[in-house]
Amino acid sequence: MSFQIEINEKIVTVKLENRKNMKHCYMRILKDDLIQIRANAYFTIYDAKKLVEKKLDWIEASIKKLSKNLIKEDEFFYLGEIRKLDDFKIKNLDLFYKKEIQKILPIFLEEFSSKMQLFPTSLSFRKNKRTWGSCNYKNGLNFNILLMKFPIEVMKYVIVHELAHIKHKNHSRDFWSLVAVYCPNYKEIERNFKNFL
């Protein structure tokens, strides 16, 4: 189900996706003219319209921010900066990101593992659609290769976040307290990059 709204003299489509097992409601700006809302089966178009109305300031700010981050076909993001594909002779961007993150991330992982005294049992890299990193029950860590798009501080935060999961397998108060010790500005970092996944 979808409907359209006008934001700053531009028509924006709002797409509502109802999911049976979803407890919460999630809103994402997918493009400067497309908003996605995911919610439970009882969440109606009327509810979606009310939510959009309530979050209008946030939506406008997010679309503005997204528009700033749109890049040309011959460009890509590398550690927070816009670069030209030709300068790096890139044919496959995902492959490039994977090679680069395998060189860079382990250095910071070793640094924070030593500081936190938390050591992963394995390390892997994938292009994930929904997560920046994960820690499994065996304490193996996986990181999203798309972290290469963002400034190094984002990568460091995700490393600290996943290492903290070795000790706390949840997002409890103790977990966030541990994260804050090694990444005091984690809330600001999360705010700045969570809309890009």
C-alpha positions in Angstrom: 0.0 0.0 0.0 1.2 3.5 -0.8 0.2 7.1 -0.9 1.8 10.4 -1.9 2.6 13.6 -0.1 4.2 16.9 -1.1 7.4 17.9 0.7 9.1 21.2 -0.3 7.1 21.3 -3.6 8.2 17.7 -4.5 5.9 14.6 -4.7 7.2 11.9 -2.3 5.8 8.4 -2.3 5.2 6.7 1.1 5.2 2.9 0.9 3.6 0.9 3.7 4.7 -2.7 4.3 2.7 -4.7 6.8 4.5 -7.6 8.5 2.8 -10.2 10.7 5.6 -10.7 13.3 6.7 -7.1 13.5 6.4 -5.5 17.0 7.6 -2.0 16.2 7.1 0.5 13.4 10.1 1.5 11.3 10.4 4.4 8.9 13.3 4.8 6.4 14.1 7.4 3.7 15.1 5.2 0.8 15.4 7.9 -1.8 14.6 11.7 -1.9 11.2 10.8 -3.3 10.5 7.4 -1.5 9.8 6.7 2.2 9.3 3.2 3.5 7.3 2.3 6.6 7.3 -1.2 8.0 4.8 -2.1 10.7 2.6 -4.8 12.0 -0.5 -6.1 10.3 -2.8 -3.7 12.2 -1.0 -0.6 11.1 -3.2 1.2 8.6 -2.7 3.8 5.9 -4.4 6.2 8.2 -1.8 5.4 10.9 1.0 5.9 8.3 -0.3 9.3 7.3 -0.5 10.3 11.0 3.1 9.1 11.5 4.3 11.1 8.5 2.6 14.2 9.8 4.2 13.7 13.2 7.7 13.1 11.8 7.5 15.8 9.0 10.4 17.8 10.3 12.6 14.7 10.7 11.6 13.6 7.1 12.5 17.0 5.6 15.8 17.0 7.4 16.6 13.4 6.3 15.7 14.1 2.7 17.9 17.2 2.7 20.8 15.2 4.2 20.2 12.3 1.7 20.2 14.7 -1.3 23.6 16.1 -0.1 25.0 12.5 -0.2 23.8 11.7 -3.7 26.8 11.0 -6.0 27.4 10.8 -9.7 27.7 7.5 -11.6 31.5 7.8 -11.8 31.9 8.5 -8.1 31.9 6.5 -4.8 32.2 7.0 -1.1 35.5 6.1 0.5 36.0 6.6 4.2 33.6 9.5 4.2 34.9 11.3 1.1 33.6 11.3 -2.5 36.2 9.8 -4.9 36.3 9.1 -8.6 36.1 5.4 -9.7 38.7 6.0 -12.4 41.2 7.3 -9.9 41.2 3.8 -8.3 40.6 1.9 -11.6 37.6 0.2 -10.0 35.5 -2.3 -12.0 33.7 -3.9 -9.1 33.0 -1.6 -6.1 31.9 -4.4 -3.8 35.1 -6.3 -4.4 37.2 -3.1 -3.9 35.4 -2.4 -0.6 36.0 -6.0 0.6 39.7 -5.9 -0.2 40.1 -2.5 1.5 38.2 -3.4 4.7 40.2 -6.6 5.1 43.4 -4.4 5.1 42.1 -1.6 7.4 39.5 -3.0 9.9 41.7 -5.8 11.5 44.2 -3.1 12.6 41.6 -1.3 14.6 40.0 -4.6 15.8 43.3 -5.7 17.2 43.7 -2.3 19.0 40.2 -2.3 20.6 40.4 -6.1 21.4 43.5 -5.4 23.4 42.0 -2.3 25.1 38.8 -4.1 26.0 40.3 -7.5 26.6 37.7 -9.1 24.4 38.8 -11.3 21.6 36.7 -12.7 18.7 37.0 -16.3 17.7 36.7 -15.6 14.0 36.4 -12.6 11.6 34.4 -12.3 8.3 33.3 -9.7 5.9 30.1 -9.5 3.9 27.8 -7.1 2.1 24.8 -7.1 4.5 21.5 -5.5 3.8 20.4 -4.9 7.4 23.4 -4.9 9.8 26.7 -3.1 10.0 28.2 -5.8 12.1 27.2 -8.9 14.1 28.5 -11.2 16.8 27.4 -14.8 16.9 27.0 -17.1 19.9 30.6 -18.5 19.4 31.9 -14.9 19.5 32.7 -14.8 15.8 32.4 -11.3 14.3 31.1 -10.3 10.9 31.4 -6.8 9.4 29.6 -5.1 6.5 32.0 -4.2 3.7 30.0 -1.0 3.1 31.5 0.4 6.3 34.3 1.5 3.8 31.9 4.3 2.7 32.0 6.0 6.1 34.6 7.9 8.1 37.0 5.8 10.2 35.2 6.8 13.4 32.1 4.9 12.2 34.1 1.7 11.7 35.7 2.1 15.1 32.3 2.5 16.7 31.0 -0.7 15.0 34.1 -2.6 16.1 33.6 -1.5 19.7 29.8 -2.3 19.5 30.5 -5.9 18.3 33.3 -6.5 20.7 31.0 -5.4 23.5 28.6 -8.2 22.4 31.3 -10.8 23.3 30.7 -9.8 26.9 27.0 -8.8 26.7 24.8 -10.7 24.2 22.1 -8.0 24.4 21.6 -4.2 24.4 21.3 -3.9 28.1 22.5 -0.9 30.2 25.7 -2.7 31.0 26.3 -3.2 27.2 25.9 0.5 26.4 28.0 1.5 29.4 30.8 -0.7 28.1 30.5 0.8 24.6 30.5 4.4 26.1 33.9 3.7 27.8 35.6 3.1 24.4 33.4 5.3 22.2 31.9 8.1 24.3 30.2 9.8 21.3 28.5 6.6 20.0 25.0 8.2 20.1 26.1 11.0 17.7 27.8 8.5 15.4 24.7 6.3 15.3 22.5 9.4 14.5 24.8 10.4 11.6 24.9 7.1 9.8 22.0 4.8 10.6 19.8 6.1 7.8 22.2 4.9 5.1 21.6 1.2 5.5 
